[in-house]
Amino acid sequence: MPRSPRRPSCRCPWWPRPTVNRMRRSPARPRSPARPRSRTGPPHRPKESPRPPSCRCPPWRRPPGPPRQAGPQSPPPRPPSCRCPRGGACRGNPGGSGRRARPAPVYAPPRAPQPEPEPPVGPETTSEAMRVLASLSARPMTPLRRAVKRVTVWGVFLAFVLGIVCVAQLLRPLPDPVVQSTALSSYTFPGSKPNLPWPTEGQATAEVYGLGSLGRSGADKSAPMASVTKVMTAYVVLKDHPLKLGENGLTLTADKQAASDYSTGITEGESVVKVEVGQKISQYEALQMLLIPSANNIARLLGRWDAGSQEAFVKKMNDTARTLGMTKTVYTDPSGLQSTTRTTASDQLRLAEKVMQNDVFRQIVSTPNVVLTDGQRIFNNNQLLTTGDRVIGVKTGSSTPAGGCLMWAAEKEVGGTTQLIIGVVMGQQGPQILQKVLDVSGDLIAAAQKNLTDHTVLRKGDVVGYVDDGLGGKVPATVSQDVTVVGWSGLSVEVNLEPQGTLPHTAKAGTRVGTVTVGSGQGEVKVPVVLKHDLAPPSISSRLTRLL
């Protein structure tokens, strides 16, 4: 469609405008999109950009672009006096259509296009973000704000550390419970120490095996011991050639020296037993000849049979004495006939403790008399075996240099146990030295048996300790029954509490946790120790507050 010429007086920036036919549209122009027509209102037109107040052009003819500037090809400008709306002929525009001119619209200068704002640039690193946040939240730091900030930071830090510590404490393994003793380490029987009828001469000592010493008298000086020497002779032979009850052991052959010693011994008044050259003697029977009638010729025969010579056997006797701690004892012959064989009562008591543990030895020395295989009946010189109260041995000895000597042993039933009382008396002089030493020893044995009684150290239910779980928890431990020990007035016995292996962290009342031991040796008494209450696992608070 041809364009209408622009009027010179037109100030409209929207030029060139196509000629508008209000009656009909050109069939060549495509229909602009519009909303559906209402039944009552005019046809809807699309909303366009606002028209300047002075513009008279139809709104649907205004292009949205910026106003065009006049150039060399543009038509001559419209005179200022021209008021023709469509460029008609007038005085100011002779070429116009001659219609009445309308007032020219006054246009506002177009606004300059505003530049689009640049997109904000954000921080690229964490440190930049922290600085930006710090700058945004920067306020004057007052003492109050500084204190609140410090409390908050340190509070969070300490709470974190405390949480780690609590978890570590709860995950730590629990310590093993242990048994601690609260009882005394020893118990002393009430009363003063008993006063036994000790001999006024020589030396003597006595004890209850496993309990303690009953006392001693006389000077502890080395002195001859006569036939008490044969106890060491028998101990060495039994150590080198052990025997069990009922066994006869090896066979000895009596040599010419043994038979000659018998003949010489009869002449000189020694204790001997008749043997013939080539006679076969069992080891057990030879020990009977040695200890019951105290045969000197058999003591020398056993020494030669055991060590090859009498001198070698004496060396064995001295070595054994040193092993037993008999520091004041010297042996020079197996029989004790020589006065150079010397000892003390205390040293012989050490030997008695050891030798009385041998069942064969105890059987022989407790025999009053016996018939040998050759028909001879031999008698024991220890008459206390038949006259004393439960005397069970052990060996007599008598000579002019040694006087009367006796190593003795006796028993007593007390507190449901059998107690062994042993003693040694030496150096008893008088018209009848053997009988005197038997009488003195008999008085000592009777007094010792009389003073030997039983005492209840602990009653059932007495607390002797506690079980410590390692975190402050303690459960009492008590004895499960009465603890009765044997002793005499003034005696002190040891009291020990031994734990029962590894203890659990939880246990019921009555669970055995240890053993209490009172005394030692044959007088030793052991009683179980149990929990008085239930043993519970450690509490959470104790586990959190433990240090080690």
C-alpha positions in Angstrom: 0.0 0.0 0.0 1.4 3.5 -1.0 2.6 5.7 1.8 1.0 9.1 2.3 3.5 12.0 2.1 4.6 13.5 5.4 3.3 17.0 6.0 6.0 19.6 6.5 4.3 20.9 9.5 3.9 17.5 11.2 6.0 17.1 14.3 5.2 13.5 14.8 8.3 11.4 15.3 6.6 8.3 14.0 7.0 8.8 10.3 6.4 7.5 7.6 2.8 6.4 8.4 0.8 4.2 6.1 -2.5 5.5 5.0 -5.3 4.2 7.2 -8.6 3.3 5.7 -11.0 3.3 8.5 -13.7 1.7 6.5 -11.8 -1.4 5.4 -8.5 -3.0 5.6 -6.4 -3.8 2.8 -6.6 -7.5 1.8 -2.8 -7.5 1.4 -2.2 -6.5 5.0 -2.3 -9.4 7.4 -4.7 -9.1 10.3 -3.0 -8.3 13.6 -3.6 -10.6 16.4 -6.4 -9.4 18.7 -8.5 -10.7 21.5 -12.0 -12.0 20.6 -14.5 -9.2 20.2 -17.0 -8.6 22.9 -20.6 -8.7 22.1 -21.2 -5.2 23.5 -17.8 -3.4 23.3 -15.6 -2.2 20.4 -13.0 -4.4 18.9 -9.9 -5.0 21.2 -6.6 -3.7 20.0 -3.2 -4.6 21.3 -1.8 -2.3 23.9 1.0 -0.2 22.6 3.6 2.1 24.0 2.2 5.4 25.5 1.8 8.2 23.0 3.2 11.7 23.7 0.5 14.1 24.8 0.9 16.3 21.7 0.9 13.4 19.2 -2.2 13.0 17.1 -1.3 9.9 15.3 -3.4 6.8 15.9 -1.8 4.6 18.5 -1.8 1.5 16.3 0.2 3.3 13.6 3.1 4.2 15.9 6.2 2.0 15.5 7.9 1.2 18.8 11.3 2.3 17.6 13.1 5.6 18.5 12.2 8.8 16.6 13.8 9.2 13.2 16.2 12.2 12.7 15.8 14.5 9.7 18.3 13.8 6.9 19.0 14.8 3.4 16.2 12.6 2.0 13.5 13.8 4.4 10.8 16.2 3.2 11.1 19.8 4.1 10.2 20.6 7.7 6.8 21.9 8.4 6.5 25.5 9.1 5.9 26.4 12.7 2.7 28.1 11.9 1.3 25.0 10.1 -1.6 23.4 12.0 -2.7 21.0 9.4 -3.0 17.6 10.9 -2.6 15.8 7.6 -0.3 18.2 5.7 -3.1 20.1 3.8 -2.7 23.4 2.0 -2.6 26.5 4.1 -0.8 29.7 4.3 2.1 28.1 6.0 1.9 25.1 3.7 0.7 26.1 0.2 1.0 22.6 -1.0 -1.4 21.3 1.5 -5.0 20.3 1.2 -6.4 23.5 2.5 -8.1 22.0 5.4 -8.2 23.8 8.7 -5.0 23.3 10.5 -4.9 21.9 14.0 -2.6 23.0 16.7 0.8 21.3 16.4 1.5 18.9 19.3 4.3 19.7 21.7 6.6 16.8 22.1 8.8 16.1 25.1 12.4 15.3 24.2 13.0 11.5 24.2 14.7 10.1 27.3 18.1 8.7 26.8 18.2 5.0 27.2 19.3 3.9 30.7 22.2 1.4 30.8 21.3 -1.9 32.3 22.8 -2.6 35.7 25.7 -4.9 35.8 25.1 -8.2 37.6 26.6 -8.2 41.1 29.9 -10.0 41.4 30.0 -12.5 44.4 32.9 -13.7 46.4 34.9 -16.5 44.8 36.6 -18.0 47.9 35.6 -18.9 51.5 38.0 -16.4 52.9 36.4 -13.6 50.7 33.0 -14.7 51.9 34.0 -14.5 55.5 35.4 -11.0 54.9 32.2 -10.0 53.2 30.1 -11.3 56.1 32.5 -9.7 58.6 32.1 -6.3 56.8 28.3 -6.7 56.7 28.1 -7.6 60.4 30.7 -5.1 61.5 29.5 -3.2 64.4 31.4 -1.4 67.1 32.9 -4.0 69.5 31.8 -3.2 73.0 33.2 -4.9 76.1 29.8 -6.7 76.6 29.8 -8.0 73.1 33.4 -9.1 73.4 32.7 -11.0 76.6 29.6 -12.6 75.1 31.5 -13.6 72.0 34.3 -15.2 74.1 31.9 -17.0 76.3 30.1 -18.4 73.3 33.2 -19.5 71.5 34.8 -21.1 74.5 31.6 -22.7 75.6 31.1 -24.4 72.3 34.8 -25.6 72.3 34.6 -26.9 75.9 31.3 -28.7 75.2 32.9 -30.4 72.2 36.0 -31.4 74.2 33.8 -32.6 77.1 31.8 -34.7 74.7 34.9 -36.4 73.4 36.2 -37.0 76.9 32.9 -38.6 78.0 32.8 -40.9 75.0 36.4 -42.0 75.6 35.7 -42.6 79.3 32.7 -44.8 78.6 34.6 -46.8 76.0 37.6 -47.5 78.3 37.9 -51.1 79.5 36.9 -51.6 83.1 39.6 -52.4 85.7 39.6 -55.9 87.2 38.1 -56.1 90.7 40.6 -56.9 93.4 40.3 -58.4 96.9 41.8 -56.2 99.6 42.3 -57.5 103.2 41.1 -55.6 106.2 41.9 -58.3 108.7 45.0 -58.2 110.9 48.1 -59.8 109.4 48.5 -61.9 112.6 46.5 -63.1 115.5 47.9 -63.4 119.1 46.4 -65.9 121.5 45.3 -64.3 124.7 47.4 -64.9 127.9 51.0 -65.1 128.6 53.5 -67.6 127.2 53.3 -71.0 128.9 56.1 -71.8 131.4 57.3 -75.4 130.6 59.4 -77.5 133.0 62.7 -76.9 131.2 65.7 -78.9 132.5 68.2 -77.1 134.8 71.2 -78.4 133.0 72.3 -79.1 129.4 70.1 -77.6 126.7 66.6 -78.2 125.4 64.1 -76.9 122.9 60.6 -77.8 121.7 58.0 -76.7 119.1 54.7 -77.5 117.6 55.5 -78.3 114.0 53.9 -75.7 111.7 52.8 -73.4 114.6 55.9 -72.2 116.3 58.4 -72.6 119.1 57.4 -73.4 122.6 60.7 -72.1 123.9 64.2 -73.3 124.8 66.6 -73.5 127.7 70.4 -73.6 128.2 73.2 -72.2 126.1 73.1 -72.8 122.4 76.6 -74.3 122.3 77.9 -77.3 120.4 78.1 -80.4 122.5 78.5 -84.2 122.0 75.2 -86.0 121.0 76.1 -89.7 121.2 73.7 -92.0 119.3 71.4 -89.2 118.2 73.9 -89.0 115.4 72.2 -92.1 113.9 69.2 -89.9 112.9 71.4 -88.2 110.3 72.8 -91.6 109.2 69.3 -92.9 108.5 68.2 -89.6 106.8 71.2 -89.7 104.4 70.5 -93.4 103.5 66.8 -92.8 102.9 67.6 -89.8 100.8 70.0 -91.8 98.7 67.9 -94.9 98.6 64.2 -93.9 99.1 61.7 -96.5 100.5 58.0 -96.6 100.6 55.9 -98.2 103.3 55.8 -102.0 102.9 59.0 -102.1 100.8 62.2 -103.8 102.1 64.5 -102.0 99.6 67.9 -103.2 98.5 69.9 -106.1 100.1 73.1 -105.5 102.1 75.7 -108.2 102.8 77.3 -108.1 106.2 81.1 -107.9 105.8 83.9 -109.0 108.1 84.1 -105.5 109.6 80.5 -105.6 110.7 80.9 -108.9 112.4 84.2 -107.8 114.0 82.5 -104.6 115.3 79.9 -106.7 117.0 82.5 -108.7 118.9 84.4 -105.5 119.9 81.2 -103.7 120.8 80.1 -106.4 123.2 83.4 -106.2 125.0 83.4 -102.4 125.3 79.7 -102.0 126.1 78.5 -100.5 122.9 75.0 -100.9 121.4 75.4 -103.6 118.7 73.4 -106.2 116.9 74.8 -109.7 116.0 75.5 -110.3 112.3 77.7 -112.9 110.6 79.9 -112.5 107.6 78.0 -112.9 104.4 74.6 -112.5 106.1 72.0 -110.9 103.8 70.1 -108.0 105.3 67.5 -105.9 103.6 67.7 -102.1 103.7 64.6 -101.8 105.8 65.8 -104.3 108.4 69.2 -102.6 108.6 67.4 -99.3 109.4 65.5 -101.1 112.1 68.8 -102.4 113.7 70.2 -98.8 113.4 67.3 -96.9 115.1 65.6 -99.3 117.5 68.4 -100.9 119.5 70.9 -98.2 118.2 73.5 -100.7 116.7 76.9 -99.0 116.1 78.2 -101.8 113.9 75.1 -101.4 111.6 75.6 -97.6 111.4 79.2 -98.2 110.0 78.0 -101.0 107.7 75.3 -98.7 106.2 77.9 -95.9 105.7 80.2 -98.2 103.7 77.3 -99.6 101.7 76.0 -96.2 100.8 79.1 -94.2 100.0 81.8 -96.9 99.6 83.7 -95.9 102.7 83.0 -94.5 106.1 84.9 -91.3 105.5 82.9 -90.6 102.3 79.7 -91.2 104.1 80.7 -88.8 106.9 81.3 -86.1 104.2 77.8 -86.7 103.0 76.5 -86.2 106.5 78.2 -82.9 106.9 77.1 -81.7 103.5 73.5 -82.5 104.4 73.8 -80.6 107.7 74.9 -77.5 105.8 72.0 -77.9 103.5 69.6 -78.0 106.4 71.1 -74.9 108.0 72.8 -76.8 110.9 75.7 -74.4 111.2 76.9 -75.6 114.6 77.0 -79.3 113.8 80.0 -81.5 112.9 79.9 -85.2 112.2 83.0 -87.3 112.5 81.5 -90.9 112.4 78.2 -92.5 111.5 77.4 -93.9 115.0 78.1 -90.9 117.3 80.5 -92.9 119.4 83.2 -90.3 119.0 82.9 -87.2 121.2 84.1 -85.1 118.3 80.6 -85.4 116.7 79.0 -82.3 118.1 75.8 -80.4 117.7 73.2 -78.2 119.4 69.6 -78.8 120.4 68.4 -76.2 117.9 70.3 -77.8 115.0 68.9 -81.2 115.8 65.4 -79.8 115.9 65.9 -78.7 112.3 66.8 -82.3 111.4 63.8 -83.6 113.3 61.4 -81.4 111.3 62.7 -82.9 108.0 63.2 -86.5 109.0 59.8 -86.9 110.6 58.2 -86.2 107.2 59.4 -89.6 106.0 56.8 -92.3 106.6 59.3 -95.1 106.8 61.4 -93.4 109.3 58.3 -92.5 111.5 57.2 -96.2 111.3 60.6 -97.5 112.5 61.2 -95.0 115.4 57.7 -95.5 116.8 58.2 -99.3 117.1 58.9 -100.4 120.7 60.4 -103.8 119.7 60.5 -106.1 116.7 61.7 -109.6 115.7 64.2 -109.8 112.9 64.3 -112.3 110.1 67.1 -114.3 111.9 64.8 -114.6 115.0 66.4 -111.9 117.2 64.1 -109.6 119.1 65.4 -106.1 119.4 64.0 -103.5 121.8 63.8 -99.7 121.6 65.7 -97.7 124.2 63.0 -95.0 124.1 60.7 -96.2 126.9 58.4 -93.2 126.4 56.9 -95.1 123.5 55.1 -97.3 126.0 54.8 -95.0 129.1 54.2 -91.6 127.5 51.0 -90.2 126.1 51.1 -90.6 122.3 54.9 -90.5 122.0 55.9 -91.6 118.5 59.8 -91.4 118.7 62.4 -90.7 117.9 66.0 -91.5 119.1 67.9 -91.8 122.3 71.6 -91.2 122.9 73.9 -91.6 125.9 77.6 -91.5 126.7 79.8 -90.2 129.3 80.9 -87.1 127.3 77.4 -86.4 126.0 75.3 -87.4 129.0 71.7 -88.3 128.3 70.3 -87.1 125.0 66.9 -87.6 123.4 65.2 -86.4 120.2 61.5 -86.9 120.9 58.1 -86.5 119.1 54.5 -86.7 120.3 51.1 -86.0 118.9 47.8 -84.4 120.2 44.3 -84.3 118.8 43.0 -80.7 119.1 40.5 -78.7 117.1 39.9 -81.6 114.8 43.5 -81.8 113.8 46.5 -83.9 114.8 49.4 -81.7 116.0 53.0 -82.9 116.0 55.1 -81.8 119.0 58.9 -82.3 118.6 61.8 -81.5 120.9 65.4 -82.2 121.8 67.0 -82.6 125.2 70.8 -82.8 125.6 73.5 -83.0 128.3 71.6 -84.6 131.1 74.0 -85.9 133.7 73.5 -88.2 136.7 73.8 -91.7 137.9 71.4 -92.9 135.2 71.7 -90.5 132.4 69.4 -92.2 130.0 66.6 -92.5 132.5 67.1 -88.9 133.5 66.7 -87.6 130.0 63.6 -89.7 129.5 62.0 -88.3 132.7 62.9 -84.7 131.7 61.6 -85.2 128.2 58.4 -86.8 129.5 57.6 -83.8 131.6 58.1 -81.4 128.7 55.9 -83.5 126.5 53.0 -83.6 129.0 53.2 -79.8 129.6 53.3 -79.0 125.9 50.3 -81.2 125.3 48.4 -79.6 128.1 49.0 -76.0 126.9 48.1 -76.9 123.3 44.5 -75.8 122.8 42.3 -74.4 120.0 41.1 -70.9 119.6 38.4 -69.4 117.3 40.1 -66.6 115.5 37.2 -65.6 113.2 33.5 -66.2 113.3 31.2 -67.0 110.4 30.2 -63.7 108.8 33.2 -61.7 110.0 34.4 -59.2 107.4 38.0 -59.9 106.5 38.3 -57.7 103.4 36.4 -56.2 100.5 36.2 -56.4 96.7 37.2 -53.2 95.1 35.9 -52.7 91.5 38.6 -50.1 90.8 36.2 -47.2 90.5 35.3 -46.6 94.1 32.8 -49.4 94.6 33.5 -51.8 97.5 31.7 -55.0 98.6 32.5 -56.6 101.9 34.0 -60.1 101.9 33.3 -62.5 104.8 34.4 -65.9 106.0 32.0 -68.7 105.2 32.6 -70.6 108.5 34.3 -70.3 111.8 38.1 -70.2 111.7 39.6 -72.3 114.5 43.3 -72.6 114.9 45.5 -74.5 117.4 48.0 -72.8 119.6 48.8 -71.7 123.1 48.6 -68.6 125.1 50.9 -65.9 123.8 51.3 -67.5 120.4 51.1 -65.3 117.3 49.9 -66.8 114.0 49.8 -65.3 110.5 46.5 -64.4 108.8 46.6 -64.1 105.0 43.8 -63.4 102.5 44.5 -64.9 99.1 42.3 -63.8 96.1 40.4 -66.5 94.0 41.9 -65.9 90.6 40.4 -63.2 88.3 37.1 -61.8 89.6 34.1 -60.9 87.4 32.6 -57.4 87.3 29.2 -58.8 88.5 28.6 -61.5 91.0 25.9 -62.7 93.4 26.2 -62.6 97.2 27.9 -65.8 98.4 30.3 -66.0 95.5 33.7 -67.2 96.6 36.3 -64.5 96.0 39.3 -65.8 98.1 40.6 -67.9 100.9 41.7 -66.9 104.3 44.7 -68.8 105.7 45.6 -68.8 109.4 48.8 -70.4 110.6 51.2 -72.6 108.7 52.4 -76.2 108.5 50.3 -78.8 110.2 48.4 -76.1 112.1 47.4 -74.2 108.9 43.7 -73.6 108.5 42.1 -72.5 105.2 38.5 -71.1 105.0 36.7 -69.8 101.9 35.9 -66.1 101.7 32.6 -65.0 100.0 30.8 -61.8 99.0 28.4 -60.4 101.6 26.3 -58.5 99.0 25.9 -58.5 95.2 28.8 -57.1 93.2 27.3 -54.6 90.7 29.1 -53.1 87.7 30.4 -49.6 88.1 27.9 -46.7 87.6 28.0 -44.3 84.7 29.1 -41.4 86.9 32.0 -43.3 88.3 33.1 -44.4 84.8 33.0 -40.7 83.7 34.9 -39.4 86.6 37.6 -42.0 86.8 41.1 -40.6 86.4 43.3 -43.7 85.8 
